[in-house]
Amino acid sequence: MSALPWKLLEVVKLLDDRAAADLRRQEAEVLLSRAAADLRRQEAEVPLSRICRCFRGFIADSPSDSQVPSGSQELKCSVADLERRTALLREAFPFQGYIQKTEERGISYEQLVRVNIFAEAHCHSWQDARDGKTKLQIATLNLYNLSPWLIKPATNERNCALVELFSGIPCPPHWFCSHCWGEPIRDFVACIGHHCTVRQLCCRSTFYWVCAYANRQHSLNAEISSDPKQTSFYKSMCLADGLLLILDNIGPATPFTRVWCAYELFMALIDTTREKPPLLLDTVAHTDAGTQLLTDGFTATEAEVRDAGFPEDADRFKSLRELCFPIDVMKAGLSLRLQDAQASQPEDRRHILNSVADKNQNELDEEPASEHINYTRVNTQLASKFALACLRPALLRCSARRLGIAKVLRADGSRRQLTLDINTLPKERQAEAFEIFMAGLPENLADLQLSWSQATDSHVATLVQTLPPNLQQLQLNFSGPHGSQISDAGMAALAQKLSPNLQQLQLEFSGCFQISDAGVAALAQK
């Protein structure tokens, strides 16, 4: 070490105060000598800070999450073994270039498959960094396991994000992924692949924003801000077209219990300060029976069927595709409580809850309130979103009442508009669907659109008794190819109970042959 201009113990201390006593002098000399030799090829003088930066991740990296052990000591690697593993990573994932904006570091399904293939080939030689003994298996390997063995070692030399080992040009995300780190990598990749298949997205040019791969794990302080709206998470959501909620089979549905996931859902789907409209919400779940996807609206194929003049067939295709979605994993979302959600870093929870409570920038580090009206608003709005997302498959599987979907919908005092098309459901489920819809109408609803060709006079009577008092726009479509059972009695009931606050009424009764001039006159007099 005589050729080096620094004192060894000073360097070790800079690398990690805690490890100074444990790091063998010989190992430190080898590391620092090789670092100096490598860097001298690039510059005449080697700044001490540069050496520290090169090896900080191996010797004493500060973890981004308390559950993610780091450093060669925790991995129980010798210097030679660590060097061999790093060489393998360098060969498998060569550096491509820096992407300045974190929010533009999207990753494709094709690239995720490469990560999964490498992990599957090598994880048999990895141990759980928490105990240094338990052998890791691909079936259960998650991001907490992958980070110290692949992500951090592969990105340490360049202090880059894993995405920057795949591309050196910006890759703005099309979809933002909200998920938990505890889900097996293999399941996560399967969910992304299924989403690409169902949505008919290109596996190479469709990019997903995944925090573990987009953030530079060795300099997380530069990626994370005390103000959640200044983080890479929020900025990437502002670029994306949709949010893909990935529900694990471990918790199950762990994202509903994590404060970051709940906040991501709120910002993407509800937040009114965003310049862009709310993102599409697709929900994917991987179970032992396979991977299933709930889509926000039609897929490209289903939309083609609808646009060709077969809307009912398009609805049937969507219903059939979503029929096997494991509805029970959504149950936690229907009772989500932001204030009870947890975070690996306590300061993240404080910042997020205070941000939702509209605290000022200088108040974000304060202890958050245990209850707040804004928490309730977020909880009810998100639960309502999830209730509508799983409504169709829940009705088809007779689970809507058990899940309490009507109660969830009614509790959303912020909802102003609701569209209900009962015709898209099988006839044997339509009456139950109508009852649940009526029981779930929010009190502050201002705009209601209802379509049902099988409605009767009694259904109309129930409807008018249930209409919210502040309803301003009402659109009813009871027309159908086979005629409706609504008669003059139904028209009279509708006329008698219409709210004086109603400003716009649109009725479609084509095929309702039991309605005569008398029924029309009763409505006109109103």
WOBEL-V459995 format. One record per residue. N is the residue number from 1. RES is the residue in one small letter. SS is DSSP state (~ for helix, > for strand, _ for the rest). OMEGA is omega in radians with two decimals (none if undefined). BURIAL is 1 if it has 24 or more other C-alpha atoms within 12 Angstrom, else 0. Layout:
BEGIN
N,RES,SS,OMEGA,BURIAL / N,RES,SS,OMEGA,BURIAL
END
This chain:
BEGIN
1,m,_,-3.08,0 / 2,s,_,-3.11,0 / 3,a,_,-3.09,0 / 4,l,_,-3.02,0 / 5,p,_,-3.10,0 / 6,w,_,3.01,0 / 7,k,_,-3.05,0 / 8,l,~,-3.08,1 / 9,l,~,3.10,0 / 10,e,~,3.12,0 / 11,v,~,3.13,1 / 12,v,~,-3.13,1 / 13,k,~,3.10,0 / 14,l,~,-3.12,1 / 15,l,~,-3.14,1 / 16,d,_,3.14,1 / 17,d,_,-3.05,0 / 18,r,_,-3.05,0 / 19,a,_,-3.01,1 / 20,a,_,-3.08,0 / 21,a,_,-3.04,0 / 22,d,_,-3.10,0 / 23,l,_,-3.13,1 / 24,r,_,-3.11,0 / 25,r,~,-3.11,0 / 26,q,~,3.14,0 / 27,e,~,3.14,1 / 28,a,~,3.13,1 / 29,e,~,3.14,1 / 30,v,~,-3.12,0 / 31,l,~,-3.06,1 / 32,l,~,3.11,1 / 33,s,~,-3.14,1 / 34,r,~,3.10,0 / 35,a,~,-3.13,1 / 36,a,~,-3.13,1 / 37,a,~,-3.12,0 / 38,d,~,-3.06,0 / 39,l,~,3.11,0 / 40,r,~,3.09,0 / 41,r,_,-3.08,0 / 42,q,_,-3.09,0 / 43,e,_,-3.06,0 / 44,a,_,-3.13,0 / 45,e,_,-3.10,0 / 46,v,_,3.14,1 / 47,p,_,3.12,0 / 48,l,~,-3.13,1 / 49,s,~,-3.14,0 / 50,r,~,3.11,1 / 51,i,~,-3.14,1 / 52,c,~,-3.12,1 / 53,r,~,-3.09,1 / 54,c,~,-3.01,1 / 55,f,~,-3.12,1 / 56,r,~,-3.10,1 / 57,g,~,-3.11,1 / 58,f,~,-3.00,1 / 59,i,~,-3.05,1 / 60,a,~,-3.12,1 / 61,d,_,3.07,1 / 62,s,_,-3.06,1 / 63,p,_,3.09,1 / 64,s,_,-3.12,1 / 65,d,_,-3.07,1 / 66,s,_,-3.13,0 / 67,q,_,-3.07,0 / 68,v,_,3.11,1 / 69,p,_,-3.12,1 / 70,s,_,3.09,1 / 71,g,_,-3.08,1 / 72,s,~,3.13,1 / 73,q,~,3.13,1 / 74,e,~,3.14,1 / 75,l,~,3.12,1 / 76,k,_,-3.13,1 / 77,c,_,2.94,1 / 78,s,_,3.12,0 / 79,v,~,-3.12,1 / 80,a,~,-3.14,0 / 81,d,~,3.12,0 / 82,l,~,3.13,1 / 83,e,~,3.12,0 / 84,r,~,3.14,0 / 85,r,~,3.13,1 / 86,t,~,3.11,1 / 87,a,~,3.09,0 / 88,l,~,3.13,0 / 89,l,~,-3.13,1 / 90,r,~,3.13,1 / 91,e,~,-3.11,0 / 92,a,~,-3.07,1 / 93,f,_,-3.14,1 / 94,p,_,-3.13,0 / 95,f,_,-3.10,1 / 96,q,_,-3.11,0 / 97,g,_,-3.11,0 / 98,y,_,3.02,1 / 99,i,_,-2.95,1 / 100,q,_,-3.04,1 / 101,k,_,-3.12,1 / 102,t,~,-3.10,1 / 103,e,~,3.13,1 / 104,e,~,3.12,1 / 105,r,>,3.08,1 / 106,g,_,3.13,1 / 107,i,>,-3.09,1 / 108,s,>,3.08,1 / 109,y,~,3.13,1 / 110,e,~,3.13,1 / 111,q,~,3.09,1 / 112,l,~,3.10,1 / 113,v,~,3.10,1 / 114,r,~,3.09,1 / 115,v,~,-3.11,1 / 116,n,~,3.14,1 / 117,i,~,3.13,0 / 118,f,~,-3.13,1 / 119,a,~,-3.13,1 / 120,e,~,-3.11,1 / 121,a,~,-2.98,0 / 122,h,~,-3.00,1 / 123,c,~,3.10,1 / 124,h,~,3.12,0 / 125,s,~,3.13,0 / 126,w,_,3.05,1 / 127,q,>,3.04,1 / 128,d,_,-3.05,1 / 129,a,_,-3.12,1 / 130,r,_,3.13,0 / 131,d,_,3.11,0 / 132,g,_,-3.07,0 / 133,k,_,-3.03,0 / 134,t,_,3.10,0 / 135,k,>,-3.14,0 / 136,l,_,3.13,1 / 137,q,_,-3.07,1 / 138,i,_,-3.10,1 / 139,a,_,-3.10,0 / 140,t,_,-3.11,1 / 141,l,_,-3.13,1 / 142,n,>,-3.09,1 / 143,l,~,3.07,1 / 144,y,~,3.09,1 / 145,n,~,-3.04,1 / 146,l,~,-3.05,1 / 147,s,~,-3.11,1 / 148,p,~,-3.08,1 / 149,w,~,-3.09,1 / 150,l,~,-2.99,1 / 151,i,~,-3.07,1 / 152,k,~,3.09,1 / 153,p,~,-3.10,1 / 154,a,~,-3.05,1 / 155,t,~,-3.03,1 / 156,n,~,-3.03,1 / 157,e,_,-3.10,1 / 158,r,_,-3.03,1 / 159,n,_,-3.07,1 / 160,c,_,3.00,1 / 161,a,_,3.13,1 / 162,l,~,3.11,1 / 163,v,~,-3.11,1 / 164,e,~,2.98,1 / 165,l,~,3.09,1 / 166,f,_,-3.08,1 / 167,s,_,3.08,1 / 168,g,_,3.11,0 / 169,i,_,-3.11,0 / 170,p,_,3.10,1 / 171,c,>,-3.12,1 / 172,p,_,-3.06,1 / 173,p,_,2.98,1 / 174,h,_,-3.11,1 / 175,w,>,3.06,1 / 176,f,>,-3.11,1 / 177,c,>,3.02,1 / 178,s,>,-3.01,1 / 179,h,_,3.09,1 / 180,c,_,-3.12,1 / 181,w,_,-3.06,1 / 182,g,_,3.14,1 / 183,e,_,3.09,1 / 184,p,>,3.13,1 / 185,i,~,-3.10,1 / 186,r,~,3.12,1 / 187,d,~,3.13,1 / 188,f,~,-3.14,1 / 189,v,~,3.10,1 / 190,a,~,3.12,1 / 191,c,~,3.12,1 / 192,i,~,3.13,1 / 193,g,~,3.12,1 / 194,h,~,3.11,1 / 195,h,~,3.10,1 / 196,c,~,-3.10,1 / 197,t,~,-3.08,0 / 198,v,~,-3.14,1 / 199,r,~,-3.11,1 / 200,q,_,-3.14,0 / 201,l,_,3.13,1 / 202,c,_,-3.11,0 / 203,c,_,-3.08,1 / 204,r,_,-3.01,0 / 205,s,_,3.02,0 / 206,t,_,-3.02,1 / 207,f,>,3.12,1 / 208,y,>,3.10,1 / 209,w,>,-3.12,1 / 210,v,_,-2.96,1 / 211,c,~,-3.08,1 / 212,a,~,-3.09,1 / 213,y,~,-3.09,1 / 214,a,~,-3.14,1 / 215,n,_,3.03,1 / 216,r,_,-2.97,1 / 217,q,_,-3.14,1 / 218,h,_,3.11,1 / 219,s,_,-3.07,1 / 220,l,~,3.13,1 / 221,n,~,3.12,0 / 222,a,~,-3.10,0 / 223,e,_,-3.03,1 / 224,i,_,3.11,1 / 225,s,_,3.08,0 / 226,s,_,3.06,1 / 227,d,_,-3.09,1 / 228,p,~,-3.12,1 / 229,k,~,3.08,1 / 230,q,~,-3.11,0 / 231,t,_,3.08,1 / 232,s,~,3.12,1 / 233,f,~,-3.09,1 / 234,y,~,-3.10,1 / 235,k,~,3.12,1 / 236,s,~,3.07,1 / 237,m,~,3.13,1 / 238,c,~,3.12,1 / 239,l,~,-3.00,1 / 240,a,_,3.06,1 / 241,d,_,-3.09,1 / 242,g,>,3.07,1 / 243,l,>,3.08,1 / 244,l,>,3.11,1 / 245,l,>,-3.09,1 / 246,i,>,-3.09,1 / 247,l,>,-3.08,1 / 248,d,_,3.11,1 / 249,n,_,-3.06,1 / 250,i,_,-3.09,0 / 251,g,_,-0.09,1 / 252,p,_,3.09,1 / 253,a,_,-3.12,1 / 254,t,~,-3.12,1 / 255,p,~,-3.14,1 / 256,f,~,-3.13,1 / 257,t,~,-3.12,1 / 258,r,>,-3.01,1 / 259,v,~,3.12,1 / 260,w,~,-3.14,1 / 261,c,~,3.12,1 / 262,a,~,3.13,1 / 263,y,~,3.10,1 / 264,e,~,3.13,1 / 265,l,~,3.12,1 / 266,f,~,-3.09,1 / 267,m,~,-3.07,1 / 268,a,~,-2.98,1 / 269,l,~,-2.97,1 / 270,i,_,-2.99,1 / 271,d,_,-3.09,1 / 272,t,_,-3.13,0 / 273,t,_,3.09,0 / 274,r,_,3.13,0 / 275,e,_,-3.12,0 / 276,k,_,3.06,0 / 277,p,_,3.12,0 / 278,p,_,-3.13,1 / 279,l,_,2.95,1 / 280,l,>,3.10,1 / 281,l,>,2.99,1 / 282,d,>,-3.11,1 / 283,t,>,-3.11,1 / 284,v,>,-3.14,1 / 285,a,>,3.11,1 / 286,h,>,3.11,1 / 287,t,>,3.10,1 / 288,d,_,-3.13,0 / 289,a,_,3.14,0 / 290,g,>,-3.11,0 / 291,t,>,-3.09,1 / 292,q,>,-3.05,1 / 293,l,>,2.94,1 / 294,l,>,-3.13,1 / 295,t,_,3.03,1 / 296,d,_,-3.06,1 / 297,g,_,-3.08,1 / 298,f,_,2.91,1 / 299,t,_,-3.13,1 / 300,a,~,-3.14,0 / 301,t,~,3.14,0 / 302,e,~,3.11,1 / 303,a,~,3.09,0 / 304,e,~,3.10,0 / 305,v,~,3.10,0 / 306,r,~,-3.09,0 / 307,d,~,3.09,0 / 308,a,_,3.10,0 / 309,g,_,-3.12,0 / 310,f,_,-3.09,0 / 311,p,~,-3.13,0 / 312,e,~,3.10,0 / 313,d,~,3.11,1 / 314,a,~,3.10,1 / 315,d,~,3.14,1 / 316,r,~,3.11,1 / 317,f,~,3.13,1 / 318,k,~,-3.14,1 / 319,s,~,-3.13,1 / 320,l,~,-3.13,0 / 321,r,~,-3.06,1 / 322,e,~,-3.02,1 / 323,l,_,-3.06,1 / 324,c,_,3.12,1 / 325,f,_,-3.11,1 / 326,p,_,-3.03,1 / 327,i,~,-3.05,1 / 328,d,~,3.13,1 / 329,v,~,3.11,1 / 330,m,~,-3.04,1 / 331,k,~,3.14,1 / 332,a,~,3.12,1 / 333,g,~,3.14,1 / 334,l,~,3.11,1 / 335,s,_,-3.10,1 / 336,l,_,3.06,1 / 337,r,_,-3.10,1 / 338,l,~,-3.07,1 / 339,q,~,3.12,1 / 340,d,~,-3.11,1 / 341,a,_,-3.05,1 / 342,q,>,3.08,1 / 343,a,_,3.11,1 / 344,s,_,3.10,0 / 345,q,_,-3.10,0 / 346,p,~,-3.13,0 / 347,e,~,3.09,1 / 348,d,~,3.13,1 / 349,r,~,3.12,1 / 350,r,~,-3.09,1 / 351,h,~,-3.08,1 / 352,i,~,-3.13,1 / 353,l,~,3.12,1 / 354,n,~,3.08,1 / 355,s,~,3.10,1 / 356,v,~,3.13,1 / 357,a,_,3.09,1 / 358,d,_,3.06,0 / 359,k,_,3.09,1 / 360,n,_,-3.10,0 / 361,q,~,-3.09,0 / 362,n,~,3.14,0 / 363,e,~,-3.03,0 / 364,l,_,-3.12,1 / 365,d,_,3.13,1 / 366,e,_,3.07,0 / 367,e,_,-3.07,0 / 368,p,_,3.09,1 / 369,a,_,3.13,1 / 370,s,_,3.09,0 / 371,e,_,3.13,0 / 372,h,_,-3.13,0 / 373,i,~,3.12,0 / 374,n,~,3.06,1 / 375,y,~,-3.12,1 / 376,t,~,3.14,1 / 377,r,~,3.12,1 / 378,v,~,-3.11,1 / 379,n,~,-3.08,1 / 380,t,~,3.14,1 / 381,q,~,3.12,1 / 382,l,~,3.12,1 / 383,a,~,3.10,1 / 384,s,~,3.09,1 / 385,k,~,-3.11,1 / 386,f,~,3.11,1 / 387,a,~,3.12,1 / 388,l,~,-3.13,1 / 389,a,~,-3.09,1 / 390,c,_,-3.05,1 / 391,l,~,-3.07,1 / 392,r,~,3.12,1 / 393,p,~,3.11,1 / 394,a,~,3.10,1 / 395,l,~,-3.12,1 / 396,l,~,-3.12,1 / 397,r,_,3.08,1 / 398,c,_,-3.11,1 / 399,s,_,-3.02,1 / 400,a,~,-3.14,1 / 401,r,~,-3.12,1 / 402,r,~,-3.14,0 / 403,l,~,3.13,1 / 404,g,_,-3.06,1 / 405,i,~,-3.14,1 / 406,a,~,3.14,1 / 407,k,~,-3.14,1 / 408,v,~,3.14,1 / 409,l,~,-3.09,1 / 410,r,~,-3.09,1 / 411,a,~,-3.10,1 / 412,d,_,-3.12,1 / 413,g,_,-3.14,1 / 414,s,_,-3.09,1 / 415,r,_,-3.13,1 / 416,r,_,-3.06,1 / 417,q,>,3.14,1 / 418,l,>,3.10,1 / 419,t,>,-3.08,0 / 420,l,>,3.11,1 / 421,d,>,-3.08,1 / 422,i,~,-3.12,1 / 423,n,~,-3.10,1 / 424,t,~,-3.12,1 / 425,l,_,3.04,1 / 426,p,_,-3.06,1 / 427,k,~,-3.10,0 / 428,e,~,3.13,0 / 429,r,~,-2.98,1 / 430,q,~,-3.13,1 / 431,a,~,3.11,0 / 432,e,~,3.13,1 / 433,a,~,3.13,1 / 434,f,~,3.14,1 / 435,e,~,-3.14,1 / 436,i,~,3.10,1 / 437,f,~,-3.09,1 / 438,m,~,3.13,1 / 439,a,~,-3.07,1 / 440,g,_,-3.13,1 / 441,l,_,3.13,1 / 442,p,_,-3.07,1 / 443,e,_,-3.08,1 / 444,n,_,-3.12,1 / 445,l,_,-3.13,1 / 446,a,_,-3.05,1 / 447,d,>,-3.14,1 / 448,l,>,3.06,1 / 449,q,>,-3.08,1 / 450,l,>,3.10,1 / 451,s,>,3.10,1 / 452,w,_,-3.09,1 / 453,s,_,-3.10,1 / 454,q,_,-3.11,1 / 455,a,_,3.10,1 / 456,t,>,3.10,1 / 457,d,~,-3.13,1 / 458,s,~,3.09,1 / 459,h,~,3.10,1 / 460,v,~,3.13,1 / 461,a,~,3.09,1 / 462,t,~,-3.13,0 / 463,l,~,-3.05,1 / 464,v,~,3.08,1 / 465,q,~,-3.03,0 / 466,t,~,-3.06,1 / 467,l,_,3.12,1 / 468,p,_,-3.05,1 / 469,p,_,-3.08,0 / 470,n,_,-3.13,1 / 471,l,_,-3.11,1 / 472,q,_,-3.14,1 / 473,q,>,-3.13,1 / 474,l,>,3.10,1 / 475,q,>,-3.13,1 / 476,l,>,3.10,1 / 477,n,>,3.13,1 / 478,f,_,-3.11,1 / 479,s,_,3.12,1 / 480,g,_,-3.09,0 / 481,p,_,-3.09,0 / 482,h,_,3.10,0 / 483,g,_,-3.14,0 / 484,s,_,-3.14,1 / 485,q,>,3.13,1 / 486,i,_,-3.11,1 / 487,s,_,3.10,1 / 488,d,~,3.14,1 / 489,a,~,3.10,1 / 490,g,~,3.12,1 / 491,m,~,3.13,1 / 492,a,~,3.11,1 / 493,a,~,3.12,1 / 494,l,~,-3.10,1 / 495,a,~,-3.06,1 / 496,q,~,-2.98,0 / 497,k,~,-3.13,1 / 498,l,_,-3.10,1 / 499,s,_,3.07,1 / 500,p,_,3.12,0 / 501,n,_,-3.10,0 / 502,l,_,-3.11,1 / 503,q,_,-3.09,0 / 504,q,>,3.13,0 / 505,l,>,3.11,1 / 506,q,>,-3.08,0 / 507,l,>,3.05,0 / 508,e,>,-3.09,0 / 509,f,_,-3.13,1 / 510,s,_,-3.08,0 / 511,g,_,3.11,0 / 512,c,_,-2.98,1 / 513,f,_,3.13,0 / 514,q,_,3.10,0 / 515,i,_,-3.12,1 / 516,s,_,3.10,0 / 517,d,~,-3.13,0 / 518,a,~,3.12,0 / 519,g,~,3.12,1 / 520,v,~,-3.14,1 / 521,a,~,3.13,0 / 522,a,~,3.13,0 / 523,l,~,-3.12,1 / 524,a,~,-3.14,0 / 525,q,~,3.13,0 / 526,k,_,none,0
END
